[in-house]
Amino acid sequence: MPSLDYEPLSYAELSPERRPSLAQALVPVLGVVVFLGVGSGYLKLDPHGPLLWSVVLTGLVGRYWMGLSWDDLYDGIAESLLMGLQAILILFTIYAVIATWVSAGTIPGLMYYGLSVLTPEVFLPAAALLAAVVAFAIGSSWTTAGTLGVAFVGIGEGLGIPAPMTAGAILTGAYAGDKQSPLSDTTNLAAAVTGTDLYDHIRAMRWGTLLALGLSVGLYAALGLRAAGAIPAGRVAEIQGALAGTYDLSALVVLPLVVTFGLALYGFPALPTLVAGVFAGVFTTILVQGVPFTAAWTVFLEGTAPETGTALVNDLLASDGLSGSAWTVSVVVAALALGGLLEGTGILAVLAHHLARGVTSAGGLVVSTGVSAFAVNLLSAQQYMAIVIPGFSLRNLYDEYDLDSENLSRAVEAAGTPTGALVPWHAGGVYMASVFGVATLEYAPYYFFAFLSPAVLFAMGLTGWGITKKDTDESRTAAPADD
């Protein structure tokens, strides 16, 4: 998790000479929209080029229109990269986790036994609920998606469920569970930057999260009934035969899963937990699958290309290893550099200020907070900034409206945490697309929680349901009582 000593620039802290005008702030932002829209959307370029164009434009505006020095610009980039360093390191590590867990038989084993117990009709809601339980227990949506989620994509393919649907269901459960977990870094961050007690923050999110998750599960149940056509005769048996004929699927193949989730449950941070998962995967590859030591560590670096005799299984279990992370990490680095420039130049502070000026009610403040969190996700490419910037920038307004800080913490997390995975150049979007092997815009329509979580938040703000005032119990708007 990023250091809580970090505090973004606020509008009030910017001297008039240093403060960008609204026009100066809008030029780079519009440039980002145009470059990414035309470059990635129309020209079908990888996001690297459009992100670089956006970085250059923002740097030129900052240097020659706003009069900032190179050191000012560089410091903004460096701060952002430091905030996103954990995400970058996790990206490197998860590629190695997937490769070593395939070679260990862990992911093939989950696929084999999952195909035995799940049916197409119940698969999507079951995947969402199981992901929610796991993410709540370990406090990490990324770890859940990169381990359990990868196996479930394979199970879904075997049952005839399209991979984008499976990815959406896993993400829904993973982010819903993550938001309610006291072990989650984003949950702790949202509470800390808004000055809210952690468990008050979790309780404030409870009903909105459960409602959004419940609606999502209902949609997956309906979608599963429509998506579940007749499985071709012998398909499941063919896949299971290919898996069993290639890997030793004894009970020992779950060792990496037990080590990783065990450490996470014990409270270890995500990065060292995933590194332990890599070592457990290599150890299991050697012990259970009988692969030589050097070959097992070659898989760690170069990935897997199994020959199971079934093309579908070969494709599902092919992985890139550590060396395959370069494309993904380079996108995240470029996006973080852009976000750092936008924050370091004061552009994001100016936009937040002008957004806040349009607020005329408590409900409008909640909606504006959610919109600003999503906007920061679009521009900064990391969910930490989507929590930190609105959390710091808008908390005085919550004081002015006599609203308890848990309203702010709930708003920044409900809209900031789950929506990052909808953005193709966001660290979360890039990561999820990589681990699932599904483009962000392909799984986005099925990632219901990312839309329903902000929608429920906005409904709460506009109706007053669950909005709490400071100090007096009498000022609290009626909401369902906690158990």
N, C-alpha and C positions, 0 to 999 in steps of 0.2 A: 504494500500500500504506500502511496506517496507520503512524504513527510507533511504533517499538519502544521509545520512552521511556515509552509508556503502560503502566501496570501496574494491573490491576483490584484492587479491594479484596479482601483475604483475611480469613478468619475471625479469624486471630490479630491482625490490625491493628485490628480493630473493638473499641473499648473496651466493657466490659459495659454502660455506659449508652447507647452508640450502637448496640449489636448487637441486631438484631431477634430475637425468639424464634421458634421454629419455627412457632408458631401465627400470629404476625404475618407471617411469610414466606409461609405457605400461603394466607392469605386473598386477597391480590392474584393469586396464581398460579391459584387455583381460579376467581377472578373472570374472569381472562383466558380460561380454558377454557370457562366457561359463556357468557360474552358472545360469543365467537367461534363457539362451537358453536351457540348459539340464534340469534344475529343473522345469521351468514353461512350456517349449515347449515339451520336451520329456517325463519327468516323470509326467507331469500334476499336479505338486504341486501348491498350492497357492503361491503367490510371497513372502510371509513372510520369509520362509526358505532360498531361494536363495538370498534374500536381506540381511539377517543376515550373510550368508556365505561371501557375498561381503564386508560387513562392517568389519567383522573379518579379512579377507585377507588384506584389505586396511589399517586397524589399525596395523596389524603385520608388513607390509611393512614400514609404517611410523615410527613405534617405533623401530624396530630392524634393518632395512636396511638403513633408512634415519636418524636415531638417534634422532627423535623427542620425546619430553616428553609426558606423559599422558595429562598434562595441555594443550599442543599445540593441541593435537587431540581433547580433550574435547571442547576447544574453537571453533574449526572448526564446530563441531556438533551443539554447542549452537547457533552460528551465523546463521547457516542454518535453524534451527528450529525457530529462531526468525523471519527470513525472511518469513518462511512459516506459521507463526502462524495464520495469517488472513485466509489462505486457510483451515487450520485445524478447526478453529472456524466456518467458513462457512459450512464446511462439517457436523459438528454437527447440526448446525441450519437448514440446508436444509432438513434433515430427518424429523425434527419436522414440518417444513413448509408443506411438502408433506402430512404428516399424518393429520395435522389439516385442511388443505384445502380439503382433501377427506371427512373428517367428517363434514365439514361445507357445503358441497355440491358445492364448487367452481369448483373443477376439474370435478365432475360429470356433473355440469351445462355446462361447456365448451364443454365437450364431447357431451352432448345431443344436444345443438344448433349447434355445428360444424357438426354433422352428418346430420343435416337438410339442410345445405347450401353448403357443399363441395361435390365434386364428385371425384371418384378415379382418373380420368384423370388429373385433375388440382391440386390434393391435394399436391403432393411433391413440385412443384415450388411455390405454394401458401404458403406452410409452410416455405420454405426458405426465401421468400420475407417478410413475416410477422415477422419472427424471426429477420431479418435484421433491420426492422423498429423499433421494440421494443428494441433491443440491442443498436441501435444508440441512441434512446431516453433516455434510462436509463443508458447506459454506462457499462453494465455488461453482458457478455456472460453466466456466471454461473447462474445468477438470471433468465435470459431468459430461459435457458435450464431446470432449476429446477422447473419452474412454468408453463410457456406456453408450454414448450417442453413435460412435463409429460402428459398434457392434449392431446397434438397432437398425442402422441404415442397411446393413447386410441382411438382417432378418426380414426387414420390410421388403427388400428386393425379392427375397425368396418367396414371400407371401403374395407377391404381385402388387405391393403398395409402392407408388412412385417415390423416389428418394426425396424430392422437395417436400412432400407431405410429411414424411418421417422427420426430416430436419426441422420443419416448423413445429411439430408436436414436441420433439425433444427440447427445442429452444423455449417453448412455452413453459414446460415443466421446470427446466433448468433455471430460468430467470425468476419464475414465481417462487420456487424454493429458496433461491439465493436471497431474494428480497426479505424473506422472513427469518433468515438464519442469523443468529448473533455472532457466528464465525465469519460472516461475509465481510470482505474488505470494503465494498461499496456501502453496505449497511452501516458499518462503523464510521466510515468517512462522512456519510450524510448526517449522522447524529453529531459528529464532532464539529463539522464546519458550521452547523446551525445552533450549536450550544444546547442540544437536546439530549436528555438521558437516553441511552441506547434502547432500553426496554420500553420507554414511552414511545420512542420512534417506531419500534416494531409493532406495538399495540395499535398505534395510529394507522399503520399500513394494513393491519390484519383484514378488516372487512373489505376494503377495496381490492386487495390482492386475491382473497378468496372468491369474491364475485367475478373478477376478471378471469381467474383460473377456471371456475365452475362453468362460466359461459363458454370458455375455450374448449373444455372437455366435452361439453354438449355438442359443440360444432364438430369436434373430431369424431364423436360417435356417429353423427349423421354423415360425415364425410366418409368414414370407414365403411358404412353400409353401401354407399354409392361406389366407392373405389374398389370394393372387394368383389371382383369378378371371379369366375371359375378359375382355379389354379390348374394350369396344364397338368394332365395326368403324369404322375411320376416326377414332377419338378422338385418337390421338397425332398423326396428320396434321392434324387440325383445329386442335389446340393449336399445333403448330409453324407452321401457316399463319397463324394469328392473330398469333403472335409476330413472324414474319418480315415480315408485312404492316404491322406497326405500328412496328417498330424496325429501325434499321440494325444488323445483327448481325455486322459485320466484326470482325476480330481486335482492333481497338482498344478494343472494349467491355470487355476484361479489364484495362484500365489501372488502374482503381480497385482491383481485386483485387491486382494486382502491386504497386502502391504500398503498400497497407495491409499485406499479408503480408510484403513486402520490409522495411519499417520494423520490423515485429514481429520478424522473423528477425534483423535487425541489432541488436536489443536495446532499441529504443525502448519506453517504457511504453505501456500500452493506451490511455490517454486521448489523448495527442498523436497516436498512430498512427491512431485513429479519426477525429480531427479532420482529419488529412491525407487520410483516405479520403473525407470529405465534400467537401473541395476538389477531389480527383481526380474525384469523381462529378459535381460541377458542371461542371468543365472538360470532361469527356467528354460530358456532356449538350450543351454548347455546340458542341464541336468535331465530334462524330460524329453526334449526332442533329439538329443544326442549330437548337436551341432558343435564342431570344434570351437575352441575359445576365440581364435582369430576370425573365424567366419561369423561368429555371433556379433563381434564388435564391428565387423564390416557391414552387417545389416544395420547396426546403429547409425552408421554414417551414410550408407548408400541406399538403404531401404530394402524392400522385398519385391520379388517377381516370381511368385509361386507357380508351379506347373502341376495343377491338380487334375488336368484332363477335362475340365469344364470351363469354358470361356467366361461365363458369368462369375464364377468363383474366383478365377484368376484376376479379373478386373476389380472385384470387390476387395481383394486382399493385397493388391499391388499398392505399395507405399514408397515414398521418396527418401525417408530417413533425414538425418540432420542436414545434409547437403541440399536437400530439396526445399529448404525454408527460405532460400535467398530471395525468390520472387516476392513472397509474402512479406518478409521483414522489410524489404526495400520500399514497398508501398507504405507500410506503417511509418517508417522513418520519414519519408517525404511528407506524409500527411501530418505527422507530429511537428515537423519543421514549419509547415504552413500554419498550424494552430498556434505555435509559439510566436510567430511573427504577428499574427492577428491579436494575440493577447498582449505581447510586449509593446506593440505600438500604441496600445490603448484603444484600438478599434472595437474590441468586444465590450469594453467598459462603456464606450460612447453609445453603442447600440443598446446595451442593457439600460442605460440611463434614459434614452428616448422611449424605449418600450415602457419603462416604469412611469414616465410622465403621462402615458395614456390610461393609467389605472384610475378608476373612479369608484371602485367598490371592493369589498373583501373577496367576493366571488371572482371579479375580474383579475384581482391580484393572483389568486390561485391559478387561473387559466394562463395568465401571462408568465407565471413561473414555469409552468409546464412547457409552454411554447419556447421560452428562452432556453430551457434545458435541452430540448430537441435541436434548437438552432445551434447551440454550442456543440452538440454532437456532430452536426453537419460540418461545422467550420473547424473544429479543433481535432476531430478524429479520435477522441478518447473520452470514455465515460467519466473518468475522474474529473476532467475539466467541466463536463456537463453538470456535475454535482457541485464542484467548488465555486465556479464563477457565479451562477445564480444564488448559491447558498450565501456567499459573502456579499454580493451586490444588492440583494433584495431584502436582507433581514431587517434593515431599518424600517422599510415599508411595513413589514409585519408588525413591528412595534407600534408604528403610527396607527394601524388599524386594530391595535390591542389584541392581536392574534397570538396564540401560543406558538412557540417555535416548532412544535411537532407538525404544524400545518405546513411549514416551509420544508422541513426535512422529508415529509411524506411527498410533497409535490416534486422536489428535485429528484427523488429516487424513482417515483412512479413513472415519470416521463423521461428521466435521464438514463437510468440503468438499462431498461429493456430495449430502448429504441436504437441504441448504437448499432446493433446487429442488423438493422435495416439499411445501413448506409454502406455502399460498396467499398469506399475508401477508408472507412472507420476501422480502428484496430479490431473491434469486435466483429464487424462485418467481414473483414478480410480473414480473420481467424476462423470463423464459423464456416465460411465458404471453403476454406482449405481442408478442415478436418472432415467435413461431410462430402467433399467433392461435388458440391452443388453451388452454382452461382448465387450471390446474395439476392438478386432480383428474381431468381427462380423460386427460392424458398420463402421469400417475403410474403406473398399472398396467403401462405398457410401458417405463418407465424402470428397467430391470432392475438396472443397476449401482448405483443408490442403495440397493437392498436387499441385493445380493450383496456389495458392498464391506464394509459392517458385519458381514454374516453370516460372511464369510471371516475378518475380524478376530476375531470372537468365537470361532470355531473354533480359530484360532491360539492365542488366550489360554487356552482351556479344555484344549487338547491339549498345549500347550507348544511346538508347532511354530514355529520361527523366533524364539522368545523368547530374548533374549540377556542374559546377566549382565554385570556390570562386571568390568573388569580382566583376568580370566584366560580364555584361550581354552577351557580345559577345562570351564568352567561354561556354555559356549554350547550350547544345545539344538541337536540336529542339524537342518539345513535344507538345501535344495538348494544346491549350490555355484554361485556366480556364474561366468558365463563369463569 
